[in-house]
Amino acid sequence: MKDSIKNTPEKTPLQEHLECLFEQMLPEDNAPEDVRSRVFDTIDTLSLVGDLTALFTVEFGQSEFELIDLLGKGKDSDKK
């Protein structure tokens, strides 16, 4: 039973907020499951796109600079 708890992803604050809004929107009836799944699928897609964008812009550039810096340090030590 503990293994199934570890495998469930942690909810983001945005997901928790949206779930709360869904519950408040229709207090006598829950939002249709189809609508809920579409909203959360869209959030997951946007999160993935954001992660990929960050990876190939900021983090990729930082990695290149670090690699160039390491290669430059290696050449300086070879000259001595």
N, CA, C and O atoms as a CHARMM CRD file, in Angstrom:
* protein
*
  320
    1    1 MET  N      0.81600  -1.18100   0.00000 PROA 1      0.00000
    2    1 MET  CA     0.00000   0.00000   0.00000 PROA 1      0.00000
    3    1 MET  C      0.86400   1.25200   0.00000 PROA 1      0.00000
    4    1 MET  O      0.50800   2.24500  -0.63300 PROA 1      0.00000
    5    2 LYS  N      1.99900   1.22000   0.70200 PROA 2      0.00000
    6    2 LYS  CA     2.88400   2.37300   0.73200 PROA 2      0.00000
    7    2 LYS  C      3.48100   2.66000  -0.64000 PROA 2      0.00000
    8    2 LYS  O      3.73900   3.81600  -0.97500 PROA 2      0.00000
    9    3 ASP  N      3.70600   1.60400  -1.44600 PROA 3      0.00000
   10    3 ASP  CA     4.26100   1.79300  -2.78200 PROA 3      0.00000
   11    3 ASP  C      3.31900   2.59900  -3.66400 PROA 3      0.00000
   12    3 ASP  O      3.76900   3.42800  -4.45400 PROA 3      0.00000
   13    4 SER  N      2.01800   2.36400  -3.53600 PROA 4      0.00000
   14    4 SER  CA     1.06300   3.10700  -4.36600 PROA 4      0.00000
   15    4 SER  C      1.02100   4.56600  -3.97000 PROA 4      0.00000
   16    4 SER  O      0.76700   5.42100  -4.81900 PROA 4      0.00000
   17    5 ILE  N      1.26000   4.87800  -2.70900 PROA 5      0.00000
   18    5 ILE  CA     1.29400   6.27500  -2.26400 PROA 5      0.00000
   19    5 ILE  C      2.52200   6.97300  -2.81200 PROA 5      0.00000
   20    5 ILE  O      2.43700   8.13900  -3.19900 PROA 5      0.00000
   21    6 LYS  N      3.64800   6.30600  -2.85800 PROA 6      0.00000
   22    6 LYS  CA     4.88100   6.90500  -3.36400 PROA 6      0.00000
   23    6 LYS  C      4.79800   7.18000  -4.86400 PROA 6      0.00000
   24    6 LYS  O      5.41400   8.13000  -5.34700 PROA 6      0.00000
   25    7 ASN  N      4.05200   6.37300  -5.60400 PROA 7      0.00000
   26    7 ASN  CA     3.97800   6.50900  -7.05000 PROA 7      0.00000
   27    7 ASN  C      3.04900   7.61500  -7.50400 PROA 7      0.00000
   28    7 ASN  O      3.11500   8.02000  -8.66400 PROA 7      0.00000
   29    8 THR  N      2.18000   8.12300  -6.63100 PROA 8      0.00000
   30    8 THR  CA     1.27000   9.18500  -7.03700 PROA 8      0.00000
   31    8 THR  C      2.02200  10.50500  -7.03800 PROA 8      0.00000
   32    8 THR  O      2.69200  10.84400  -6.06200 PROA 8      0.00000
   33    9 PRO  N      1.91300  11.25600  -8.13800 PROA 9      0.00000
   34    9 PRO  CA     2.62800  12.52600  -8.20600 PROA 9      0.00000
   35    9 PRO  C      2.02700  13.53800  -7.24500 PROA 9      0.00000
   36    9 PRO  O      0.82600  13.53300  -6.97500 PROA 9      0.00000
   37   10 GLU  N      2.88400  14.39500  -6.74000 PROA 10     0.00000
   38   10 GLU  CA     2.44500  15.42600  -5.81400 PROA 10     0.00000
   39   10 GLU  C      1.67500  16.49000  -6.57900 PROA 10     0.00000
   40   10 GLU  O      2.07400  16.87300  -7.67900 PROA 10     0.00000
   41   11 LYS  N      0.57900  16.96900  -6.01200 PROA 11     0.00000
   42   11 LYS  CA    -0.23700  17.98100  -6.68000 PROA 11     0.00000
   43   11 LYS  C      0.42900  19.33600  -6.54800 PROA 11     0.00000
   44   11 LYS  O      0.94800  19.69700  -5.49100 PROA 11     0.00000
   45   12 THR  N      0.40400  20.07400  -7.64100 PROA 12     0.00000
   46   12 THR  CA     0.93700  21.42600  -7.61500 PROA 12     0.00000
   47   12 THR  C     -0.08900  22.35000  -6.98100 PROA 12     0.00000
   48   12 THR  O     -1.26800  22.00400  -6.91600 PROA 12     0.00000
   49   13 PRO  N      0.33300  23.51800  -6.51400 PROA 13     0.00000
   50   13 PRO  CA    -0.62900  24.47200  -5.95200 PROA 13     0.00000
   51   13 PRO  C     -1.72100  24.85700  -6.95300 PROA 13     0.00000
   52   13 PRO  O     -2.87000  25.07800  -6.56900 PROA 13     0.00000
   53   14 LEU  N     -1.36000  24.93400  -8.22900 PROA 14     0.00000
   54   14 LEU  CA    -2.35500  25.26400  -9.24600 PROA 14     0.00000
   55   14 LEU  C     -3.41500  24.17900  -9.35400 PROA 14     0.00000
   56   14 LEU  O     -4.60400  24.48100  -9.46200 PROA 14     0.00000
   57   15 GLN  N     -2.99800  22.92500  -9.32500 PROA 15     0.00000
   58   15 GLN  CA    -3.95900  21.82300  -9.39400 PROA 15     0.00000
   59   15 GLN  C     -4.88400  21.83100  -8.18200 PROA 15     0.00000
   60   15 GLN  O     -6.09000  21.62000  -8.31200 PROA 15     0.00000
   61   16 GLU  N     -4.31100  22.07600  -6.99800 PROA 16     0.00000
   62   16 GLU  CA    -5.13200  22.12100  -5.79300 PROA 16     0.00000
   63   16 GLU  C     -6.13700  23.26300  -5.86700 PROA 16     0.00000
   64   16 GLU  O     -7.29700  23.09600  -5.49000 PROA 16     0.00000
   65   17 HSD  N     -5.70100  24.41500  -6.34800 PROA 17     0.00000
   66   17 HSD  CA    -6.58300  25.57400  -6.47900 PROA 17     0.00000
   67   17 HSD  C     -7.72000  25.29000  -7.45800 PROA 17     0.00000
   68   17 HSD  O     -8.87600  25.61100  -7.18200 PROA 17     0.00000
   69   18 LEU  N     -7.39300  24.68900  -8.59600 PROA 18     0.00000
   70   18 LEU  CA    -8.42900  24.37700  -9.58100 PROA 18     0.00000
   71   18 LEU  C     -9.42100  23.35000  -9.04900 PROA 18     0.00000
   72   18 LEU  O    -10.62100  23.46400  -9.30100 PROA 18     0.00000
   73   19 GLU  N     -8.94000  22.35700  -8.32200 PROA 19     0.00000
   74   19 GLU  CA    -9.85600  21.38600  -7.73500 PROA 19     0.00000
   75   19 GLU  C    -10.81800  22.06100  -6.76500 PROA 19     0.00000
   76   19 GLU  O    -12.00600  21.74100  -6.72500 PROA 19     0.00000
   77   20 CYS  N    -10.29000  22.99600  -5.98800 PROA 20     0.00000
   78   20 CYS  CA   -11.12900  23.74300  -5.05300 PROA 20     0.00000
   79   20 CYS  C    -12.16000  24.57800  -5.81100 PROA 20     0.00000
   80   20 CYS  O    -13.32000  24.65100  -5.40600 PROA 20     0.00000
   81   21 LEU  N    -11.74000  25.20700  -6.90900 PROA 21     0.00000
   82   21 LEU  CA   -12.67300  25.99600  -7.71200 PROA 21     0.00000
   83   21 LEU  C    -13.75900  25.12800  -8.33200 PROA 21     0.00000
   84   21 LEU  O    -14.91800  25.53900  -8.38900 PROA 21     0.00000
   85   22 PHE  N    -13.40500  23.94100  -8.79700 PROA 22     0.00000
   86   22 PHE  CA   -14.39500  23.01800  -9.35400 PROA 22     0.00000
   87   22 PHE  C    -15.43700  22.65300  -8.29200 PROA 22     0.00000
   88   22 PHE  O    -16.63400  22.59200  -8.57500 PROA 22     0.00000
   89   23 GLU  N    -14.96700  22.41500  -7.08000 PROA 23     0.00000
   90   23 GLU  CA   -15.89500  22.05200  -6.01400 PROA 23     0.00000
   91   23 GLU  C    -16.82300  23.20800  -5.66700 PROA 23     0.00000
   92   23 GLU  O    -17.99500  22.98600  -5.36300 PROA 23     0.00000
   93   24 GLN  N    -16.31500  24.44800  -5.70700 PROA 24     0.00000
   94   24 GLN  CA   -17.13500  25.61900  -5.39800 PROA 24     0.00000
   95   24 GLN  C    -18.08200  25.97100  -6.54000 PROA 24     0.00000
   96   24 GLN  O    -19.15600  26.52400  -6.30400 PROA 24     0.00000
   97   25 MET  N    -17.70200  25.66000  -7.75800 PROA 25     0.00000
   98   25 MET  CA   -18.48600  26.01500  -8.92400 PROA 25     0.00000
   99   25 MET  C    -19.85200  25.33500  -8.91200 PROA 25     0.00000
  100   25 MET  O    -20.87000  25.97600  -9.17500 PROA 25     0.00000
  101   26 LEU  N    -19.87500  24.09900  -8.62200 PROA 26     0.00000
  102   26 LEU  CA   -21.12600  23.33900  -8.60700 PROA 26     0.00000
  103   26 LEU  C    -21.24700  22.62300  -7.26100 PROA 26     0.00000
  104   26 LEU  O    -20.96600  21.42800  -7.17300 PROA 26     0.00000
  105   27 PRO  N    -21.65900  23.33500  -6.21800 PROA 27     0.00000
  106   27 PRO  CA   -21.65700  22.70400  -4.89000 PROA 27     0.00000
  107   27 PRO  C    -22.56100  21.48000  -4.78200 PROA 27     0.00000
  108   27 PRO  O    -22.23300  20.54400  -4.05300 PROA 27     0.00000
  109   28 GLU  N    -23.68900  21.46400  -5.48900 PROA 28     0.00000
  110   28 GLU  CA   -24.59000  20.32100  -5.38400 PROA 28     0.00000
  111   28 GLU  C    -24.20600  19.20100  -6.34100 PROA 28     0.00000
  112   28 GLU  O    -24.66800  18.06900  -6.19300 PROA 28     0.00000
  113   29 ASP  N    -23.36900  19.51000  -7.31400 PROA 29     0.00000
  114   29 ASP  CA   -22.99100  18.50900  -8.30700 PROA 29     0.00000
  115   29 ASP  C    -21.53800  18.75000  -8.70200 PROA 29     0.00000
  116   29 ASP  O    -21.13700  19.90000  -8.88000 PROA 29     0.00000
  117   30 ASN  N    -20.76700  17.72500  -8.83900 PROA 30     0.00000
  118   30 ASN  CA   -19.37600  17.87100  -9.26700 PROA 30     0.00000
  119   30 ASN  C    -19.31000  18.21500 -10.74300 PROA 30     0.00000
  120   30 ASN  O    -20.23200  17.92400 -11.50500 PROA 30     0.00000
  121   31 ALA  N    -18.21300  18.83700 -11.13200 PROA 31     0.00000
  122   31 ALA  CA   -17.99500  19.13700 -12.54500 PROA 31     0.00000
  123   31 ALA  C    -17.89600  17.82200 -13.30600 PROA 31     0.00000
  124   31 ALA  O    -17.43300  16.82100 -12.75900 PROA 31     0.00000
  125   32 PRO  N    -18.32300  17.81800 -14.54500 PROA 32     0.00000
  126   32 PRO  CA   -18.21400  16.57900 -15.33300 PROA 32     0.00000
  127   32 PRO  C    -16.76100  16.10900 -15.40800 PROA 32     0.00000
  128   32 PRO  O    -15.83900  16.91200 -15.55300 PROA 32     0.00000
  129   33 GLU  N    -16.58700  14.83700 -15.31000 PROA 33     0.00000
  130   33 GLU  CA   -15.24600  14.25000 -15.31000 PROA 33     0.00000
  131   33 GLU  C    -14.49400  14.58500 -16.59400 PROA 33     0.00000
  132   33 GLU  O    -13.27400  14.75000 -16.56700 PROA 33     0.00000
  133   34 ASP  N    -15.19600  14.68800 -17.70600 PROA 34     0.00000
  134   34 ASP  CA   -14.57000  15.03100 -18.97900 PROA 34     0.00000
  135   34 ASP  C    -13.95600  16.42900 -18.93100 PROA 34     0.00000
  136   34 ASP  O    -12.84900  16.64500 -19.42500 PROA 34     0.00000
  137   35 VAL  N    -14.68000  17.37300 -18.33500 PROA 35     0.00000
  138   35 VAL  CA   -14.17500  18.75200 -18.22300 PROA 35     0.00000
  139   35 VAL  C    -12.96000  18.78800 -17.31100 PROA 35     0.00000
  140   35 VAL  O    -11.95700  19.42900 -17.62500 PROA 35     0.00000
  141   36 ARG  N    -13.05400  18.10300 -16.18700 PROA 36     0.00000
  142   36 ARG  CA   -11.92800  18.07000 -15.24400 PROA 36     0.00000
  143   36 ARG  C    -10.67800  17.48400 -15.90600 PROA 36     0.00000
  144   36 ARG  O     -9.58300  18.03000 -15.76900 PROA 36     0.00000
  145   37 SER  N    -10.84300  16.38500 -16.61400 PROA 37     0.00000
  146   37 SER  CA    -9.68000  15.74700 -17.23300 PROA 37     0.00000
  147   37 SER  C     -9.08500  16.62700 -18.32200 PROA 37     0.00000
  148   37 SER  O     -7.86400  16.67800 -18.47100 PROA 37     0.00000
  149   38 ARG  N     -9.92700  17.32400 -19.08600 PROA 38     0.00000
  150   38 ARG  CA    -9.40800  18.22200 -20.12300 PROA 38     0.00000
  151   38 ARG  C     -8.61900  19.37600 -19.51500 PROA 38     0.00000
  152   38 ARG  O     -7.55900  19.74300 -20.02100 PROA 38     0.00000
  153   39 VAL  N     -9.13400  19.94100 -18.43600 PROA 39     0.00000
  154   39 VAL  CA    -8.44300  21.06000 -17.77900 PROA 39     0.00000
  155   39 VAL  C     -7.08600  20.60900 -17.26600 PROA 39     0.00000
  156   39 VAL  O     -6.07700  21.27300 -17.50300 PROA 39     0.00000
  157   40 PHE  N     -7.05800  19.48900 -16.56800 PROA 40     0.00000
  158   40 PHE  CA    -5.79500  19.02600 -16.00100 PROA 40     0.00000
  159   40 PHE  C     -4.84000  18.50900 -17.07800 PROA 40     0.00000
  160   40 PHE  O     -3.62500  18.61800 -16.91400 PROA 40     0.00000
  161   41 ASP  N     -5.35000  17.95700 -18.15900 PROA 41     0.00000
  162   41 ASP  CA    -4.49000  17.57900 -19.28300 PROA 41     0.00000
  163   41 ASP  C     -3.86000  18.81500 -19.91600 PROA 41     0.00000
  164   41 ASP  O     -2.68800  18.80000 -20.29300 PROA 41     0.00000
  165   42 THR  N     -4.64200  19.87900 -20.03000 PROA 42     0.00000
  166   42 THR  CA    -4.11500  21.12100 -20.58700 PROA 42     0.00000
  167   42 THR  C     -3.02600  21.69700 -19.69000 PROA 42     0.00000
  168   42 THR  O     -2.00100  22.17100 -20.17800 PROA 42     0.00000
  169   43 ILE  N     -3.24500  21.65700 -18.39600 PROA 43     0.00000
  170   43 ILE  CA    -2.23600  22.15400 -17.45600 PROA 43     0.00000
  171   43 ILE  C     -0.96100  21.32900 -17.56600 PROA 43     0.00000
  172   43 ILE  O      0.13700  21.88500 -17.58900 PROA 43     0.00000
  173   44 ASP  N     -1.09700  20.01900 -17.63500 PROA 44     0.00000
  174   44 ASP  CA     0.08000  19.15100 -17.77400 PROA 44     0.00000
  175   44 ASP  C      0.82400  19.43800 -19.07900 PROA 44     0.00000
  176   44 ASP  O      2.05500  19.44200 -19.10400 PROA 44     0.00000
  177   45 THR  N      0.08300  19.67700 -20.15700 PROA 45     0.00000
  178   45 THR  CA     0.70800  19.98600 -21.44600 PROA 45     0.00000
  179   45 THR  C      1.45900  21.30600 -21.38000 PROA 45     0.00000
  180   45 THR  O      2.58600  21.40900 -21.86400 PROA 45     0.00000
  181   46 LEU  N      0.83500  22.31400 -20.78300 PROA 46     0.00000
  182   46 LEU  CA     1.50000  23.61400 -20.65300 PROA 46     0.00000
  183   46 LEU  C      2.74100  23.51500 -19.77200 PROA 46     0.00000
  184   46 LEU  O      3.74900  24.16900 -20.03900 PROA 46     0.00000
  185   47 SER  N      2.66900  22.71600 -18.74400 PROA 47     0.00000
  186   47 SER  CA     3.82000  22.51200 -17.87500 PROA 47     0.00000
  187   47 SER  C      4.95900  21.83600 -18.63700 PROA 47     0.00000
  188   47 SER  O      6.11900  22.21700 -18.48200 PROA 47     0.00000
  189   48 LEU  N      4.63500  20.84000 -19.45400 PROA 48     0.00000
  190   48 LEU  CA     5.64100  20.15400 -20.26400 PROA 48     0.00000
  191   48 LEU  C      6.28300  21.11100 -21.26200 PROA 48     0.00000
  192   48 LEU  O      7.50300  21.11500 -21.42800 PROA 48     0.00000
  193   49 VAL  N      5.46300  21.92100 -21.92400 PROA 49     0.00000
  194   49 VAL  CA     5.99400  22.88900 -22.88700 PROA 49     0.00000
  195   49 VAL  C      6.90700  23.88800 -22.18300 PROA 49     0.00000
  196   49 VAL  O      7.95900  24.24800 -22.71200 PROA 49     0.00000
  197   50 GLY  N      6.51400  24.33000 -21.00900 PROA 50     0.00000
  198   50 GLY  CA     7.35700  25.25000 -20.24100 PROA 50     0.00000
  199   50 GLY  C      8.67800  24.62200 -19.85500 PROA 50     0.00000
  200   50 GLY  O      9.72300  25.26700 -19.94500 PROA 50     0.00000
  201   51 ASP  N      8.64400  23.36100 -19.42200 PROA 51     0.00000
  202   51 ASP  CA     9.87900  22.66000 -19.05700 PROA 51     0.00000
  203   51 ASP  C     10.79700  22.48700 -20.26200 PROA 51     0.00000
  204   51 ASP  O     12.00800  22.68100 -20.15700 PROA 51     0.00000
  205   52 LEU  N     10.22200  22.12200 -21.40500 PROA 52     0.00000
  206   52 LEU  CA    11.04000  21.95700 -22.61800 PROA 52     0.00000
  207   52 LEU  C     11.63100  23.29000 -23.07600 PROA 52     0.00000
  208   52 LEU  O     12.78200  23.35200 -23.50600 PROA 52     0.00000
  209   53 THR  N     10.84600  24.33900 -22.98100 PROA 53     0.00000
  210   53 THR  CA    11.33800  25.66200 -23.36400 PROA 53     0.00000
  211   53 THR  C     12.49800  26.06200 -22.47400 PROA 53     0.00000
  212   53 THR  O     13.52100  26.54400 -22.96000 PROA 53     0.00000
  213   54 ALA  N     12.34600  25.86600 -21.17800 PROA 54     0.00000
  214   54 ALA  CA    13.42400  26.20400 -20.25000 PROA 54     0.00000
  215   54 ALA  C     14.66800  25.36900 -20.53100 PROA 54     0.00000
  216   54 ALA  O     15.78800  25.87400 -20.46500 PROA 54     0.00000
  217   55 LEU  N     14.47000  24.10500 -20.84100 PROA 55     0.00000
  218   55 LEU  CA    15.59600  23.21100 -21.10800 PROA 55     0.00000
  219   55 LEU  C     16.39800  23.67100 -22.30800 PROA 55     0.00000
  220   55 LEU  O     17.62700  23.70300 -22.25400 PROA 55     0.00000
  221   56 PHE  N     15.72100  24.03000 -23.39500 PROA 56     0.00000
  222   56 PHE  CA    16.42500  24.36400 -24.62300 PROA 56     0.00000
  223   56 PHE  C     16.77800  25.83800 -24.74400 PROA 56     0.00000
  224   56 PHE  O     17.34900  26.24400 -25.75600 PROA 56     0.00000
  225   57 THR  N     16.46100  26.64400 -23.75500 PROA 57     0.00000
  226   57 THR  CA    16.86400  28.05500 -23.80800 PROA 57     0.00000
  227   57 THR  C     17.83700  28.33400 -22.68300 PROA 57     0.00000
  228   57 THR  O     19.04700  28.35600 -22.90800 PROA 57     0.00000
  229   58 VAL  N     17.34600  28.54200 -21.50100 PROA 58     0.00000
  230   58 VAL  CA    18.17600  28.96000 -20.37600 PROA 58     0.00000
  231   58 VAL  C     19.15000  27.88000 -19.94800 PROA 58     0.00000
  232   58 VAL  O     20.35700  28.11600 -19.89700 PROA 58     0.00000
  233   59 GLU  N     18.63700  26.69000 -19.63700 PROA 59     0.00000
  234   59 GLU  CA    19.50100  25.63600 -19.11300 PROA 59     0.00000
  235   59 GLU  C     20.50400  25.14300 -20.15200 PROA 59     0.00000
  236   59 GLU  O     21.63700  24.81500 -19.80200 PROA 59     0.00000
  237   60 PHE  N     20.11300  25.08500 -21.40500 PROA 60     0.00000
  238   60 PHE  CA    21.03200  24.65500 -22.45300 PROA 60     0.00000
  239   60 PHE  C     22.15800  25.67400 -22.60900 PROA 60     0.00000
  240   60 PHE  O     23.32200  25.30300 -22.75600 PROA 60     0.00000
  241   61 GLY  N     21.80700  26.95300 -22.57600 PROA 61     0.00000
  242   61 GLY  CA    22.82200  28.00900 -22.67500 PROA 61     0.00000
  243   61 GLY  C     23.77900  27.96700 -21.50200 PROA 61     0.00000
  244   61 GLY  O     24.98700  28.12000 -21.68800 PROA 61     0.00000
  245   62 GLN  N     23.26600  27.76300 -20.29700 PROA 62     0.00000
  246   62 GLN  CA    24.12500  27.66600 -19.12800 PROA 62     0.00000
  247   62 GLN  C     25.06400  26.47100 -19.23600 PROA 62     0.00000
  248   62 GLN  O     26.23600  26.56000 -18.86900 PROA 62     0.00000
  249   63 SER  N     24.55600  25.37300 -19.73200 PROA 63     0.00000
  250   63 SER  CA    25.38800  24.17800 -19.89200 PROA 63     0.00000
  251   63 SER  C     26.50700  24.42000 -20.90200 PROA 63     0.00000
  252   63 SER  O     27.63800  23.98000 -20.69600 PROA 63     0.00000
  253   64 GLU  N     26.19300  25.11700 -21.98900 PROA 64     0.00000
  254   64 GLU  CA    27.22300  25.43700 -22.97600 PROA 64     0.00000
  255   64 GLU  C     28.31700  26.31200 -22.36800 PROA 64     0.00000
  256   64 GLU  O     29.50300  26.06800 -22.58500 PROA 64     0.00000
  257   65 PHE  N     27.91900  27.32700 -21.60800 PROA 65     0.00000
  258   65 PHE  CA    28.90500  28.19900 -20.97400 PROA 65     0.00000
  259   65 PHE  C     29.78300  27.44000 -19.99700 PROA 65     0.00000
  260   65 PHE  O     30.99300  27.66100 -19.94600 PROA 65     0.00000
  261   66 GLU  N     29.18600  26.54900 -19.22200 PROA 66     0.00000
  262   66 GLU  CA    29.96200  25.75800 -18.27800 PROA 66     0.00000
  263   66 GLU  C     30.93400  24.83000 -19.00700 PROA 66     0.00000
  264   66 GLU  O     32.07400  24.66700 -18.57100 PROA 66     0.00000
  265   67 LEU  N     30.50400  24.22800 -20.10000 PROA 67     0.00000
  266   67 LEU  CA    31.36200  23.34400 -20.87400 PROA 67     0.00000
  267   67 LEU  C     32.53100  24.12200 -21.47100 PROA 67     0.00000
  268   67 LEU  O     33.67700  23.67600 -21.41100 PROA 67     0.00000
  269   68 ILE  N     32.23900  25.26800 -22.03900 PROA 68     0.00000
  270   68 ILE  CA    33.30100  26.10100 -22.62400 PROA 68     0.00000
  271   68 ILE  C     34.28300  26.53300 -21.54700 PROA 68     0.00000
  272   68 ILE  O     35.49400  26.54600 -21.77100 PROA 68     0.00000
  273   69 ASP  N     33.75800  26.88900 -20.36900 PROA 69     0.00000
  274   69 ASP  CA    34.62700  27.29300 -19.26100 PROA 69     0.00000
  275   69 ASP  C     35.52400  26.14100 -18.82900 PROA 69     0.00000
  276   69 ASP  O     36.71400  26.33300 -18.57900 PROA 69     0.00000
  277   70 LEU  N     34.94600  24.93600 -18.74200 PROA 70     0.00000
  278   70 LEU  CA    35.75400  23.77000 -18.36000 PROA 70     0.00000
  279   70 LEU  C     36.81400  23.45900 -19.41400 PROA 70     0.00000
  280   70 LEU  O     37.95300  23.13900 -19.07400 PROA 70     0.00000
  281   71 LEU  N     36.44800  23.55200 -20.68100 PROA 71     0.00000
  282   71 LEU  CA    37.41800  23.29100 -21.74500 PROA 71     0.00000
  283   71 LEU  C     38.51300  24.34300 -21.74500 PROA 71     0.00000
  284   71 LEU  O     39.67600  24.03000 -21.99800 PROA 71     0.00000
  285   72 GLY  N     38.15400  25.58000 -21.46500 PROA 72     0.00000
  286   72 GLY  CA    39.13800  26.65800 -21.40300 PROA 72     0.00000
  287   72 GLY  C     40.11500  26.45900 -20.25200 PROA 72     0.00000
  288   72 GLY  O     41.30600  26.73400 -20.40200 PROA 72     0.00000
  289   73 LYS  N     39.64000  25.99400 -19.12200 PROA 73     0.00000
  290   73 LYS  CA    40.50700  25.73700 -17.97700 PROA 73     0.00000
  291   73 LYS  C     41.46600  24.59800 -18.28500 PROA 73     0.00000
  292   73 LYS  O     42.62100  24.62500 -17.86100 PROA 73     0.00000
  293   74 GLY  N     40.99800  23.60300 -19.01500 PROA 74     0.00000
  294   74 GLY  CA    41.84900  22.47200 -19.38000 PROA 74     0.00000
  295   74 GLY  C     42.97600  22.91400 -20.28100 PROA 74     0.00000
  296   74 GLY  O     44.09100  22.41300 -20.13400 PROA 74     0.00000
  297   75 LYS  N     42.74500  23.82700 -21.20700 PROA 75     0.00000
  298   75 LYS  CA    43.77900  24.32100 -22.11800 PROA 75     0.00000
  299   75 LYS  C     44.78500  25.17200 -21.37900 PROA 75     0.00000
  300   75 LYS  O     45.97400  25.13900 -21.69500 PROA 75     0.00000
  301   76 ASP  N     44.32500  25.94400 -20.38800 PROA 76     0.00000
  302   76 ASP  CA    45.24500  26.77800 -19.60500 PROA 76     0.00000
  303   76 ASP  C     46.19900  25.92600 -18.80700 PROA 76     0.00000
  304   76 ASP  O     47.37300  26.27700 -18.69100 PROA 76     0.00000
  305   77 SER  N     45.74000  24.81100 -18.24900 PROA 77     0.00000
  306   77 SER  CA    46.61700  23.95400 -17.45800 PROA 77     0.00000
  307   77 SER  C     47.57800  23.19400 -18.36200 PROA 77     0.00000
  308   77 SER  O     48.67000  22.83900 -17.91900 PROA 77     0.00000
  309   78 ASP  N     47.20800  22.93000 -19.61900 PROA 78     0.00000
  310   78 ASP  CA    48.08200  22.23400 -20.55500 PROA 78     0.00000
  311   78 ASP  C     49.26100  23.11500 -20.95900 PROA 78     0.00000
  312   78 ASP  O     50.34300  22.59400 -21.22900 PROA 78     0.00000
  313   79 LYS  N     49.08200  24.43300 -21.00700 PROA 79     0.00000
  314   79 LYS  CA    50.11600  25.37200 -21.42800 PROA 79     0.00000
  315   79 LYS  C     51.22200  25.50700 -20.40400 PROA 79     0.00000
  316   79 LYS  O     52.34500  25.86300 -20.75800 PROA 79     0.00000
  317   80 LYS  N     50.92900  25.22800 -19.12100 PROA 80     0.00000
  318   80 LYS  CA    51.93800  25.41500 -18.05400 PROA 80     0.00000
  319   80 LYS  C     52.95000  24.34500 -18.04600 PROA 80     0.00000
  320   80 LYS  O     53.85800  24.36000 -17.21500 PROA 80     0.00000
